């Protein structure tokens, strides 16, 4: 009887986990709240891009020479096709570790900087020539775009981080409008650090047009 | 052996989960699934130190969720030991030796090691495999067609029945996977209008997918497939229980997953999903097929005279047969782990103990480095165009079939498909004659959230038969061109 109750509890817990994943995914609520959500949210092929992307990790020595850290010098493993694992780092959150690992296990001059560079091109250039000839009359003219994702110390500490190439192009396309550029420069981000030390009578802003309300209650900030 | 339709406490729900049966389907899944996973683990074993340890470059999935210390990172030797244990337990699970222990260890280690490497190990098929390993571990899949079952038979213990609930949970899992996947498709802009599928078929991050590259020439086919697959995924969970609808769903599923091999370059994912369909193998079906397999086995055995079952046990030392299975398992496991660690040391994965010492870095051409580190450039106009198609019929919002010859009286429809992201654009589609003179000019706004724009040209008698070109202009540059020919309509007089 105990085994049956135990089985029942497992069934209920398992179905609840699966169900919570479906609901979370359907309502787009907390689906990325915890790594274990990856085990119950079924979002295969959840996005797409019209541009192919590759990632390169390079190092700059103190002599000014540049070195390739990928593909790794001891041989590159191809997990899914003929690409190394660094090319699957969509968020560019792990490549610096690949770089530091290579530096740790190789012989080299002192390194001053490590760079993670994203390479992109339009996916239409991936098609075989026979398909290309049916789709387009002009010859293939692949242009590869390079975009600096991150600059790191040889120990892997981030010095500069940039958004992905596709987000950069999206930002450029959206802000390529005069009135949007004016609105952006007129309203710069700000953060008041003196709120905790005095009673706030009115918000400190850069533009008089942004004054909406006044607050008289003290708002403690920080420790 | 026969399966009883026993009446179980709890009514229909109790019968659904706790009916007693021989776990045929789960036993076959237990044999097949670890073999599939070995295709992944064996090539990665020699990279254990690099992928799964602090002496390498782990890529924890938890970091992408903002959890920096979620998965502890083992040392290099520990990572090798864990991968060796996983490899050993996958083999023993498939053979059915200390089955429950093997599967439990596989579940924990497979999940843990995959969590450490989101770049080259953790994918959705890893997640599905983890679920299947867990459900196999809680089932009685080792009671059939396994070393454990053979040892019990040696002691005179017959095969036993067990509750069906682990198999039911696998069935529910498969249905929920498809149901959740259908939501993903509904939430994906561009899935139902072929943009998403087309670009996925032109992606080279998976294996070769020649069929997919050619199929992307026919967006209407992709739209039809997108709708069918989405409907099938939504209905699977509800229709996979009755025999006739279950068979239809399973057959469609096998076809769908096999099609992803040449179309998307997937291999392991369809293997795991098709293996999970073994949970829908009903005991009655197996009992109907077993006599045929026994006949086949006897015919094969007859081809090798003198080979009997007793010969197999004669090769095993008597001491091993008398030893408790778990003790023997632990001894074999320990020896394998020690051997694995020694072999990995000899392999020297980082080549640090080569005659010349550690490897040196590959120097880059300065010009190449300068090009890579230069400021990011804006998109070329021609790269914003995905496709420029011309035809006379539109279905699902895309050109049904490309044409290059048109008759007077036809309605020519030209469609530009753009690559996102792009700014608000003004795109012209101009009709030029064979001397390059503009015959007709049309232009349209294409807003940043639009990926398609169309131009309509009724072919009238005002246009002389001959060769023409449709040219797409954006930002003052030609980004696409299609040559067409207008012919006189043979049934109608051209002149007055």
Interface residues (C-beta under 8 A of the other chain):
Chain A: X4 X7 X8 X10 X11 X14 X15 X18 X19 X21 X22 X25 X26 X28 X32 X33 X34 X35 X37 X38 X39 X41 X42 X43 X44 X45 X46 X47 X48 X49 X50 X51 X52 X56 X58 X59 X60 X65 X66 X67 X68 X69 X72 X73 X74 X77 X79 X80 X81 X83 X85 X86 X87 X88 X89 X91 X93 X94 X97 X98 X100 X101 X102 X105 X106 X107 X108 X115 X117 X119 X121 X122 X123 X124 X126 X127 X128 X131 X134 X135 X136 X137 X138 X141 X143 X145 X146 X147 X148 X165 X166 X168 X169 X170 X172 X173 X174 X176 X177
Chain B: X17 X18 X43 X44 X47 X50 X51 X56 X57 X58 X59 X61 X62 X63 X64 X65 X67 X70 X111 X115 X117 X118 X119 X120 X121 X122 X124 X127 X130 X131 X138 X163 X165 X169 X172 X173 X176 X177 X179 X180 X181 X183 X184 X185 X187 X188 X190 X195 X196 X199 X200 X202 X203 X204 X205 X206 X207 X208 X210 X213 X214 X216 X217 X265 X349 X350 X351 X352 X357 X358 X359 X360 X361 X362 X363 X364 X366 X368 X369 X371 X372 X373 X374 X376 X377 X378 X379 X380 X382 X383 X386 X387 X388 X402 X419 X420 X421 X422 X423 X424 X448 X480 X481 X482 X483
